[in-house]
């Protein structure tokens, strides 16, 4: 078989407890762009148990077709049954491109699938384009901790597979109606692929807003000095209707929870406003926040790299500037 | 109980700097280290050794000088070390790397394989699950902790908003998260013994039974088409003023941008 015969952009849809993860919609959005250039369709592949009714939501956000594997075995994510289901779908439909979210699920599932179907996989992509000359997918990703960008191609194997970081692509804003084409795939031997047992599921409860959803992020780093300092940042976040985030240093020091971490080993965020307080701006951190619309940096070191990407920078002591900044904002808000 | 830990020698990317004029990486003087997640995985294995008397073998694929990480691992407490090195393995992507490592692992007895979740130079997190696939083993990624009981591994597997406690029958492969196991220091006696001649077994191309089309550059479905330095964003405004004035200035900027 020639690789030119493989057609279509497929997106693995991540759902957890019946809720579709945001990155899946972002990938459908990006998939539409790619499919338009390739003159093919976008297919969402939805795996789970009792989830068939979610297909309409996927159609509405731009999937031309939804393939559903609805099976009790797929209720909770396990590597092998999901790998088997995804591999079977790929073998049956022979897509040209398959995209996964670079999540704790996608980064486990995609490598396993790529090894099984013997094709290439590019991790944590931040850019996807079609090469006009070859028609191949150009997959761009950060390497060396974000110090350089590399564009990867998978010329001779199909499908071309990539994981894409959540928050990097934009979901489509228009809607397409919920009555798209749906195909059910039944895999009778799925239960034979269960090779581990989930003994317990422990959900973490975070009362704070997810930093990927926040429009305003007040982020603290080593310069904040301790957990106490983050209370002031919370106050600033509250005044601006946002939430707090942090650099890796503050997480490692135990001042804030891991779910607050922005950067290469944390989350990628693109809020309207990012206020970096006492963050020097290691390249690994910048990789996670440089797409913010407006970046404010407050740092006492004038040579801190964060100032190179900040729209507005203040060289000064965060302990002194932040309380006054909060006070100014509150005074301004009271005026209206 | 045989545990094999797969580790990688990486440049400490925290210390890599860019030459602003040429846009290239300054790698001179950047120390090579054991990849942090791998070192955490090694610590996991050494804890099991302390508790259960497991035999721990470390393996790495890389150029001859990658033996430094094996020596360090032995000085921390690993019993044996295998260096997988050959020009034929060079230029490998994750598919070919995992295929090569899997073929080496077929020659080493194991009940449990531990790798780091990901390496700091590539950050792909792909090689661990791909080794497991080539060997037909279950894999559990993103492990916070690992216990062994009655022929099973019990692993706390991390997700964004939850943890699964997963039980897998041995043999299986586990990928370790860096921040959950603080690696122990090398011991003086360990250092002395690790640097003795002949401690490291070397596997070259001819020692492994793996097809040419599954190793090295030739066995790699992906290629780097180009690499480049990100375009620098236009310089913003940086001010140095009294905290009072700075607070006013910042508030004015927020008004200007309609955030206030």
Interface residues (C-beta under 8 A of the other chain):
Chain A: X16 X76 X77 X79 X80 X83 X103 X104 X105 X107 X108 X110 X111 X112 X114 X115 X116 X118 X119 X120 X121 X122 X123 X124 X138 X142 X143 X144 X145 X147 X148 X149 X150 X151 X152 X153 X154 X155 X156 X157 X195 X196 X197 X198 X199 X200 X201 X202 X203 X204 X206 X216 X240 X252 X258 X259 X264 X265 X272 X273 X282 X283 X284 X290 X294 X295 X296 X297 X298 X302 X307 X308 X309 X310 X311 X312 X313 X314 X315 X316 X317 X320 X321 X324 X325 X327 X328 X329 X332 X333
Chain B: X11 X13 X14 X16 X18 X25 X93 X94 X95 X98 X120 X121 X122 X123 X124 X125 X126 X127 X128 X129 X130 X132 X133 X134 X138 X139 X140 X141 X142 X154 X158 X159 X160 X161 X162 X163 X164 X165 X166 X167 X168 X169 X172 X179 X220 X221 X222 X223 X224 X225 X226 X227 X228 X229 X230 X232 X233 X235 X236 X237 X238 X239 X240 X241 X243 X244 X246 X247 X248 X249 X250 X251 X253 X254 X255 X257 X259 X260
